[in-house]
Amino acid sequence: MSFAEKALQAFPGQVLEKRWLQEAQFHRVPRFVVEYLLARAGGGPEALDKVRRLLEERYVGSGHQEWLKDQLLRKGRLVLIDRLEVKVDLATASYQARLPSLGEYTADVDPSLPERYPGVLYGLWGTLELSYEAGTGRVRVRQFIPFQASLVSLEPFIRGRAAFSEEEWTDFLLASLGFNPKALTPRQKLLYLARIAPLVEPNLHLMELGPRQTGKTYLLRNLSPEAHVISGGKVSPAVLYYDLRARKPGLIPTYQVLVFDEVAHTAWEDPSILSILKDYMESGQFSRGGRSLTAEASLVFLGNTDRPEPPLTRVLPLGLKGDTAFLDRIHGLLPGHEFPKISPDLLYQGPGLVVDYLSAALKRLRPLSFDPDLELPQGLTQRDVRAVRKWVSALLKLLYPNRDWPESRVKPLTELALELRERVYCEMSYYNREEFPPRGPCPPKPGSAPIIPVEGITWEELFSLLDKAYVPLFRALQEAGLPPPTEGPEDVPTPHGEMIQSLARWGGKRLFPKGSGGEGLEVEPDTPVERIRAFLGI
């Protein structure tokens, strides 16, 4: 059975010939819009003519607002394909729609529309009906149908996946994204999947800094309506988190993926933005104006750099560059220089999944937990471990949505996850070698785990030296993923010249028994692990 026959049989009604998307007319709108329309038109060759005519008749685009207003005045009603963005007017307690085809002219919107589709507050593509009301001289949005597929069940997607081997499925995923798998190495294929991992794994934060024209932004922007792109400019707490005046959620609570494109040209002038951002990246929660919100948006930071050597993050703007607390919350740094530049040979011409169907499947996979047993090197911090687990979970969701992965496949995916996280560590080590001492070559060799020197004593040695009352506390620290201390109990002088004994030391930070008067953190056998972690900064 040929690749095309297998695809059509495994996913009936959800496969398109990607060569159709190369038409210049289709480049005027996002790819997921074109594929949505082609799929709804039947997906065959005859669908091409239907969608061409549909776009010719209903997609006006910017620069034609006077013609559009003339048609509304003459006919009273028009059906369009466009991107609808709704703004809240507090002065008049009304909702106003902005469309590229209407230019600066706004249209009235019923308040129920943003309740049904919150995404319109930031822009959604769809089919909409406009009417002209002669009595008021206003245009009104009468109806709006967004372009977004939905899956009631993952079962058809999982059954379709079962028809392919892993190698075939990887190629089919890349083909569905529009890339020719034959032009890519096995490592490049996995890196492309890592690019779309934020769509399938909540709160997975990544950064990619590399050459231009490699499709960094194009992939997420065109694959899913659940991804939103901010291209340079200023960002504010109201836009990102919550608008207190308009009483509406910001971009992070609204979208599944938020992409900061051209991050070097993004202004982070308000100090509160970064403090809230770091809190969110760590916990998935943030507070604003007395409100506490939880979100699952994955954050993607993209930028251009010509040099592949660390520190790549030297191109980040003021406020982000050199901030190791921010970098430590990035789960992986993709090697942007390993992606080929977009060329005709890289574009796929054969059958692949309709991207809005694929996007809907990824959305259904997103909340699921894929948590295999991992063999990780000693000495990783809890943030390292969390990052690696998120990467492995995301890649397994993409490759084995039915959770039927062979155990032999987990190790190479774990090695890639460790490498991506280690690239972040290299950046932090450049800015603060004392806190993040080098633990291997920078950048790390592809597929290699970090070489983490074991300093001081082991956990078991520490347990043998501690007062028995404190052993359970330190076992809890070990189970929480903290690295073993640099040193166990030590005789330490107080400021008054008296000698007291500490419990353990990590670098220059010591833990002391409660009431000892030591310069560090005094703990009791029932002290919370998180309090100790916060003190140690791990």
C-alpha positions as CSV (number, residue, x, y, z in Angstrom):
1,M,0.0,0.0,0.0
2,S,1.4,3.4,-1.0
3,F,1.9,6.2,1.5
4,A,-1.0,8.2,0.0
5,E,-3.3,5.2,0.0
6,K,-2.5,4.5,3.7
7,A,-3.1,8.1,4.6
8,L,-6.5,8.2,2.9
9,Q,-7.6,5.0,4.4
10,A,-6.4,5.9,7.9
11,F,-8.0,9.4,8.0
12,P,-10.9,9.5,5.5
13,G,-12.1,13.0,4.8
14,Q,-9.1,14.6,6.7
15,V,-6.3,14.4,4.1
16,L,-5.4,17.1,1.6
17,E,-2.8,17.3,-1.2
18,K,-0.4,19.9,0.2
19,R,0.7,21.1,-3.2
20,W,-2.7,22.8,-3.6
21,L,-1.6,25.3,-0.8
22,Q,1.2,26.6,-3.0
23,E,-1.2,28.8,-5.0
24,A,-0.5,32.5,-4.6
25,Q,-4.1,33.3,-3.9
26,F,-4.1,31.0,-0.8
27,H,-1.1,32.9,0.7
28,R,-3.4,35.9,1.5
29,V,-4.9,34.1,4.5
30,P,-3.5,31.8,7.2
31,R,-2.9,28.2,6.2
32,F,-5.3,26.7,8.7
33,V,-8.1,28.9,7.1
34,V,-7.4,27.5,3.6
35,E,-7.2,23.9,4.8
36,Y,-10.4,24.3,6.8
37,L,-12.2,25.6,3.7
38,L,-10.8,22.9,1.5
39,A,-11.7,20.1,3.9
40,R,-15.3,21.5,4.2
41,A,-15.5,21.6,0.4
42,G,-14.8,17.9,0.1
43,G,-11.0,17.9,0.0
44,G,-10.8,16.6,-3.6
45,P,-9.6,18.4,-6.7
46,E,-13.1,19.9,-7.2
47,A,-12.7,21.6,-3.8
48,L,-9.9,23.8,-5.2
49,D,-12.3,25.6,-7.6
50,K,-14.9,26.0,-4.8
51,V,-12.4,27.6,-2.4
52,R,-10.9,29.8,-5.0
53,R,-14.4,31.2,-5.9
54,L,-15.2,31.5,-2.2
55,L,-12.1,33.6,-1.4
56,E,-12.7,35.7,-4.5
57,E,-16.3,36.4,-3.5
58,R,-16.0,36.7,0.3
59,Y,-12.4,37.7,1.2
60,V,-11.8,41.4,0.5
61,G,-8.7,42.2,2.6
62,S,-7.4,45.6,3.6
63,G,-7.4,48.6,1.3
64,H,-10.9,48.1,0.0
65,Q,-13.0,49.6,2.8
66,E,-14.7,52.2,0.5
67,W,-15.9,49.6,-1.9
68,L,-17.1,47.5,1.0
69,K,-19.1,50.4,2.5
70,D,-20.5,51.1,-0.9
71,Q,-21.8,47.5,-1.2
72,L,-23.3,47.6,2.2
73,L,-25.1,50.9,1.4
74,R,-26.4,49.4,-1.9
75,K,-27.3,45.9,-0.7
76,G,-27.8,46.3,3.0
77,R,-26.1,42.9,3.7
78,L,-22.8,41.2,2.9
79,V,-21.2,37.8,3.9
80,L,-17.4,38.0,4.3
81,I,-14.4,35.8,5.3
82,D,-12.2,37.9,7.6
83,R,-10.5,38.2,10.9
84,L,-12.9,39.6,13.5
85,E,-11.5,41.5,16.5
86,V,-13.9,42.9,19.2
87,K,-13.0,45.9,21.3
88,V,-14.8,46.9,24.5
89,D,-15.9,50.5,24.7
90,L,-16.4,51.4,28.4
91,A,-17.6,54.9,27.7
92,T,-20.7,53.6,25.8
93,A,-20.8,50.1,27.5
94,S,-20.8,48.6,24.0
95,Y,-18.7,46.2,21.9
96,Q,-17.2,47.3,18.6
97,A,-15.8,45.0,15.8
98,R,-12.7,45.7,13.8
99,L,-12.1,44.0,10.5
100,P,-9.1,44.5,8.1
101,S,-11.6,44.9,5.3
102,L,-13.4,47.8,7.0
103,G,-10.2,49.7,7.9
104,E,-10.8,52.2,10.7
105,Y,-14.6,51.9,10.5
106,T,-16.1,49.8,13.2
107,A,-19.2,47.6,13.4
108,D,-21.6,47.0,16.3
109,V,-21.5,43.6,18.0
110,D,-23.9,41.8,20.3
111,P,-22.4,41.3,23.8
112,S,-23.2,37.6,23.6
113,L,-20.5,37.1,20.8
114,P,-17.4,37.5,23.0
115,E,-19.1,35.3,25.6
116,R,-19.5,32.5,23.1
117,Y,-16.1,33.0,21.5
118,P,-13.6,34.7,23.9
119,G,-11.0,34.6,21.2
120,V,-12.7,37.4,19.2
121,L,-11.4,39.8,21.9
122,Y,-7.9,39.2,20.3
123,G,-9.0,38.2,16.8
124,L,-10.5,35.1,15.2
125,W,-10.9,34.1,11.6
126,G,-14.3,33.1,10.4
127,T,-17.3,33.7,8.1
128,L,-19.4,36.7,9.2
129,E,-22.5,38.5,8.1
130,L,-22.6,42.3,8.1
131,S,-25.7,44.4,7.7
132,Y,-26.2,48.1,7.2
133,E,-28.9,49.8,9.4
134,A,-30.1,52.8,7.6
135,G,-31.8,54.3,10.6
136,T,-28.6,54.6,12.6
137,G,-26.1,54.7,9.8
138,R,-24.2,51.9,11.5
139,V,-22.9,48.5,10.4
140,R,-23.7,45.4,12.6
141,V,-22.2,42.0,12.8
142,R,-25.3,39.7,12.5
143,Q,-23.6,36.3,12.6
144,F,-20.1,34.9,13.0
145,I,-18.9,31.3,12.5
146,P,-15.3,30.8,13.5
147,F,-12.9,28.5,11.6
148,Q,-12.0,26.0,14.2
149,A,-12.4,22.3,14.1
150,S,-13.4,20.3,17.2
151,L,-13.0,16.6,18.0
152,V,-15.6,14.9,20.2
153,S,-13.3,11.9,20.7
154,L,-9.6,11.1,20.1
155,E,-10.5,7.5,19.0
156,P,-10.5,8.2,15.2
157,F,-7.2,10.0,15.4
158,I,-5.6,7.2,17.5
159,R,-7.0,4.5,15.1
160,G,-5.4,6.4,12.2
161,R,-2.1,6.6,14.0
162,A,-2.1,2.8,14.4
163,A,-1.8,2.3,10.7
164,F,1.7,3.8,10.6
165,S,5.1,2.8,12.0
166,E,6.9,5.4,14.1
167,E,9.1,6.4,11.2
168,E,6.0,6.7,8.8
169,W,4.1,8.6,11.4
170,T,6.9,11.1,12.0
171,D,7.1,11.7,8.2
172,F,3.3,12.0,8.0
173,L,3.2,14.6,10.8
174,L,5.9,16.6,9.1
175,A,4.1,16.3,5.7
176,S,0.9,17.5,7.4
177,L,2.9,20.6,8.6
178,G,4.0,21.2,5.0
179,F,7.6,20.0,5.3
180,N,9.2,17.4,3.0
181,P,10.5,14.7,5.4
182,K,12.9,13.4,2.8
183,A,14.8,16.6,3.0
184,L,15.4,16.2,6.8
185,T,17.7,14.1,9.0
186,P,16.2,12.1,11.8
187,R,17.4,14.7,14.3
188,Q,15.9,17.6,12.4
189,K,12.6,15.7,12.3
190,L,12.5,15.6,16.0
191,L,13.5,19.2,16.3
192,Y,10.5,20.2,14.1
193,L,8.2,18.2,16.4
194,A,9.8,20.0,19.3
195,R,8.7,23.3,17.7
196,I,5.1,22.3,17.9
197,A,5.4,20.7,21.4
198,P,3.8,23.8,23.1
199,L,0.5,23.0,21.3
200,V,0.3,19.6,22.9
201,E,1.8,20.2,26.3
202,P,0.5,22.9,28.7
203,N,2.8,25.4,30.3
204,L,5.8,24.2,28.2
205,H,8.0,27.3,27.7
206,L,10.7,27.3,25.0
207,M,13.0,29.7,23.3
208,E,14.5,29.5,19.8
209,L,17.2,31.9,18.6
210,G,18.6,31.3,15.1
211,P,18.9,32.5,11.6
212,R,16.1,34.2,9.6
213,Q,13.9,32.4,7.1
214,T,13.8,29.0,8.9
215,G,10.0,29.2,9.6
216,K,10.2,29.9,13.3
217,T,7.0,31.9,13.5
218,Y,5.3,30.5,10.4
219,L,4.7,27.1,11.9
220,L,2.8,28.0,15.0
221,R,1.0,31.0,13.4
222,N,-0.4,28.9,10.6
223,L,-1.0,25.6,12.3
224,S,-3.5,26.5,15.0
225,P,-6.0,29.3,15.9
226,E,-5.1,28.5,19.5
227,A,-1.7,30.2,19.0
228,H,-1.3,34.0,19.1
229,V,1.7,35.9,17.9
230,I,3.0,39.2,19.4
231,S,5.5,40.8,17.0
232,G,7.7,43.3,18.7
233,G,6.4,46.4,20.3
234,K,5.5,47.1,23.9
235,V,3.7,44.5,26.1
236,S,1.7,45.5,29.1
237,P,0.1,43.7,32.1
238,A,-3.4,44.5,30.7
239,V,-2.6,42.9,27.4
240,L,-0.8,39.8,28.8
241,Y,-2.6,39.1,32.0
242,Y,-5.9,40.9,32.8
243,D,-7.3,44.2,31.7
244,L,-8.7,45.8,34.9
245,R,-10.5,48.6,33.1
246,A,-12.2,46.4,30.5
247,R,-12.5,43.5,32.9
248,K,-11.4,41.0,30.4
249,P,-8.7,38.2,30.5
250,G,-5.4,38.9,28.7
251,L,-3.6,36.9,26.1
252,I,-2.2,34.3,28.5
253,P,-5.5,33.1,29.9
254,T,-7.1,33.2,26.5
255,Y,-4.7,31.2,24.2
256,Q,-3.0,27.9,24.5
257,V,0.3,29.2,23.0
258,L,1.6,32.8,23.1
259,V,4.5,33.5,20.8
260,F,6.8,36.5,21.3
261,D,8.2,37.0,17.8
262,E,11.2,39.2,17.3
263,V,11.6,39.2,21.0
264,A,14.7,41.4,20.7
265,H,12.4,44.2,19.6
266,T,9.9,43.7,22.4
267,A,9.9,46.3,25.2
268,W,9.6,45.1,28.8
269,E,9.5,48.5,30.4
270,D,7.0,47.8,33.2
271,P,8.9,45.9,36.0
272,S,5.6,44.3,37.1
273,I,5.4,42.5,33.8
274,L,8.5,40.4,34.4
275,S,7.7,39.6,38.1
276,I,4.2,38.4,37.1
277,L,5.6,36.5,34.1
278,K,8.2,34.6,36.2
279,D,5.6,33.8,38.7
280,Y,3.3,32.4,36.0
281,M,6.1,30.5,34.3
282,E,6.9,28.8,37.6
283,S,3.4,28.0,38.9
284,G,0.9,28.5,36.1
285,Q,-0.8,31.1,38.2
286,F,-0.7,34.9,38.5
287,S,-2.4,37.7,40.5
288,R,-3.5,41.0,39.2
289,G,-5.8,43.6,40.8
290,G,-6.8,41.3,43.6
291,R,-7.6,38.5,41.1
292,S,-5.8,35.2,41.1
293,L,-5.9,33.4,37.7
294,T,-4.7,30.0,36.5
295,A,-3.7,29.4,32.9
296,E,-2.1,26.7,30.8
297,A,-0.6,28.8,28.0
298,S,2.8,27.7,26.8
299,L,5.1,30.7,26.1
300,V,7.5,30.7,23.0
301,F,10.2,33.3,22.7
302,L,11.6,33.7,19.1
303,G,14.5,35.8,17.9
304,N,17.2,36.1,15.3
305,T,20.9,35.6,15.8
306,D,23.7,34.9,13.3
307,R,26.1,33.2,15.8
308,P,25.4,29.7,17.2
309,E,27.8,30.0,20.1
310,P,26.6,30.8,23.7
311,P,25.4,33.1,24.9
312,L,22.6,33.2,22.2
313,T,20.5,35.2,24.7
314,R,22.7,38.2,24.2
315,V,20.1,39.3,21.6
316,L,17.4,39.5,24.3
317,P,16.1,43.0,25.2
318,L,16.8,44.9,28.3
319,G,14.9,43.3,31.2
320,L,15.3,39.7,29.8
321,K,19.0,39.6,28.9
322,G,21.1,38.1,31.7
323,D,18.1,37.5,33.9
324,T,18.9,33.9,35.1
325,A,15.6,33.7,37.1
326,F,13.7,34.2,33.8
327,L,16.0,31.8,31.9
328,D,15.7,29.1,34.6
329,R,12.0,29.0,33.8
330,I,12.6,28.2,30.1
331,H,12.2,24.5,29.6
332,G,14.3,24.2,26.5
333,L,16.4,26.2,24.0
334,L,16.0,24.9,20.5
335,P,19.2,24.9,18.4
336,G,17.9,27.4,15.8
337,H,20.9,27.0,13.5
338,E,20.1,23.4,12.9
339,F,16.9,24.2,11.0
340,P,17.3,24.6,7.3
341,K,16.1,27.7,5.5
342,I,12.8,27.4,3.8
343,S,13.3,26.5,0.1
344,P,11.2,24.9,-2.6
345,D,12.8,21.5,-1.9
346,L,11.7,21.7,1.8
347,L,8.0,22.2,0.9
348,Y,5.9,19.1,0.8
349,Q,3.7,18.4,-2.2
350,G,1.9,15.2,-1.3
351,P,-1.0,14.1,1.0
352,G,-1.1,15.2,4.7
353,L,-3.6,15.8,7.5
354,V,-5.8,18.9,7.3
355,V,-4.0,21.2,9.8
356,D,-7.1,22.3,11.7
357,Y,-8.0,18.6,12.3
358,L,-4.4,18.0,13.5
359,S,-4.6,21.1,15.7
360,A,-7.9,19.9,17.2
361,A,-6.3,16.5,17.9
362,L,-3.4,18.1,19.6
363,K,-5.8,20.2,21.7
364,R,-7.5,17.0,22.9
365,L,-4.1,15.5,23.8
366,R,-3.0,18.6,25.7
367,P,-4.6,17.9,29.1
368,L,-3.6,14.2,29.1
369,S,-0.7,13.0,31.3
370,F,2.1,11.0,29.6
371,D,4.6,10.3,32.4
372,P,6.9,7.3,31.8
373,D,9.7,6.3,34.1
374,L,12.9,8.2,33.2
375,E,16.5,7.5,34.0
376,L,18.0,10.9,34.8
377,P,21.5,11.8,35.9
378,Q,22.2,12.8,39.5
379,G,22.5,16.4,40.4
380,L,19.7,17.8,38.3
381,T,17.6,20.6,39.9
382,Q,13.9,20.3,40.3
383,R,13.4,22.7,37.4
384,D,15.7,20.6,35.2
385,V,13.6,17.5,36.1
386,R,10.3,19.3,35.4
387,A,11.6,20.6,32.1
388,V,12.8,17.1,30.9
389,R,9.5,15.5,31.9
390,K,7.5,18.1,30.0
391,W,9.5,17.6,26.9
392,V,9.3,13.8,27.0
393,S,5.6,14.0,27.6
394,A,5.1,16.3,24.6
395,L,7.1,14.2,22.2
396,L,5.4,11.0,23.3
397,K,2.0,12.6,22.8
398,L,3.0,13.5,19.2
399,L,4.5,10.2,18.4
400,Y,2.4,7.7,20.5
401,P,-1.0,9.3,21.2
402,N,-2.3,5.8,22.3
403,R,0.5,5.5,25.0
404,D,1.9,2.4,23.3
405,W,5.5,3.5,23.1
406,P,8.3,0.9,23.3
407,E,10.5,1.4,26.3
408,S,13.6,1.6,24.0
409,R,12.2,4.9,22.6
410,V,12.0,6.7,25.9
411,K,15.8,7.0,26.3
412,P,16.6,8.9,23.1
413,L,13.7,11.3,23.7
414,T,15.0,11.8,27.2
415,E,18.4,12.6,25.9
416,L,17.0,15.2,23.5
417,A,15.0,16.7,26.4
418,L,18.2,16.8,28.6
419,E,20.1,18.5,25.7
420,L,17.4,21.2,25.2
421,R,17.4,22.0,28.9
422,E,21.2,21.9,29.1
423,R,21.3,24.6,26.4
424,V,19.4,26.8,28.8
425,Y,21.8,25.9,31.6
426,C,24.7,27.0,29.4
427,E,23.2,30.4,29.0
428,M,22.7,30.8,32.7
429,S,26.2,29.6,33.4
430,Y,27.6,32.3,31.1
431,Y,25.9,35.0,33.2
432,N,26.4,33.6,36.6
433,R,29.1,30.9,36.8
434,E,29.1,30.9,40.6
435,E,25.4,29.9,40.9
436,F,25.4,27.8,37.7
437,P,29.0,26.3,37.4
438,P,29.8,24.6,34.1
439,R,28.8,21.0,34.0
440,G,29.7,20.0,30.5
441,P,30.5,21.4,27.0
442,C,28.6,24.4,25.9
443,P,26.7,24.1,23.7
444,P,26.1,20.4,24.6
445,K,26.7,17.8,22.1
446,P,23.5,16.5,20.4
447,G,21.9,13.7,22.4
448,S,24.3,14.0,25.3
449,A,23.2,14.3,28.9
450,P,24.8,16.9,31.1
451,I,27.9,15.8,33.0
452,I,27.1,17.0,36.5
453,P,30.0,16.7,39.0
454,V,29.0,15.2,42.3
455,E,30.5,17.5,45.0
456,G,30.6,16.9,48.7
457,I,28.8,14.0,50.2
458,T,26.1,11.6,49.1
459,W,22.6,11.6,50.6
460,E,23.3,8.3,52.4
461,E,26.5,9.7,53.9
462,L,24.5,12.7,55.1
463,F,21.8,10.5,56.7
464,S,24.5,8.6,58.7
465,L,25.8,11.9,60.2
466,L,22.5,13.6,61.0
467,D,20.6,13.5,64.3
468,K,17.9,10.8,63.7
469,A,15.1,13.3,64.2
470,Y,16.2,15.2,61.1
471,V,16.7,12.3,58.8
472,P,13.0,12.2,57.6
473,L,13.2,15.9,56.6
474,F,16.3,15.4,54.5
475,R,14.9,12.3,52.9
476,A,11.9,14.5,51.9
477,L,14.4,16.9,50.3
478,Q,16.0,14.0,48.4
479,E,12.6,12.8,47.2
480,A,11.7,16.3,46.1
481,G,14.6,16.2,43.6
482,L,17.1,18.5,45.4
483,P,20.8,17.7,44.8
484,P,22.8,16.4,47.7
485,P,24.5,19.1,49.8
486,T,28.1,20.2,49.4
487,E,28.8,19.3,53.0
488,G,27.1,17.7,56.0
489,P,27.3,18.9,59.6
490,E,30.0,21.4,60.3
491,D,31.3,23.4,63.3
492,V,30.5,27.0,62.6
493,P,31.3,30.1,64.7
494,T,28.5,32.4,65.6
495,P,29.0,36.2,65.5
496,H,29.6,36.0,69.3
497,G,32.5,33.6,68.9
498,E,30.6,30.5,70.0
499,M,30.8,27.2,68.1
500,I,27.6,25.6,66.8
501,Q,26.9,22.8,64.4
502,S,25.1,23.1,61.2
503,L,23.0,20.3,59.6
504,A,24.1,20.7,56.0
505,R,25.5,23.2,53.5
506,W,24.7,23.8,49.8
507,G,27.4,26.2,48.5
508,G,27.4,29.1,50.9
509,K,23.9,28.4,52.3
510,R,23.6,26.4,55.5
511,L,20.7,24.8,57.4
512,F,20.8,24.9,61.2
513,P,18.7,23.3,63.9
514,K,15.9,25.5,65.3
515,G,17.2,27.8,68.1
516,S,20.9,27.4,67.4
517,G,21.4,31.0,66.3
518,G,23.3,30.2,63.1
519,E,23.5,32.5,60.1
520,G,21.3,30.6,57.6
521,L,17.9,28.9,57.8
522,E,16.9,27.4,61.1
523,V,14.7,24.3,60.5
524,E,12.7,21.8,62.5
525,P,12.0,18.2,61.6
526,D,8.6,19.3,60.2
527,T,9.8,22.4,58.2
528,P,8.1,22.4,54.8
529,V,10.3,21.3,51.9
530,E,9.2,24.3,49.8
531,R,10.5,26.7,52.4
532,I,13.9,25.1,52.3
533,R,13.9,25.0,48.5
534,A,13.0,28.7,48.4
535,F,15.9,29.5,50.8
536,L,18.4,27.5,48.7
537,G,17.1,28.9,45.4
538,I,16.8,25.5,43.8
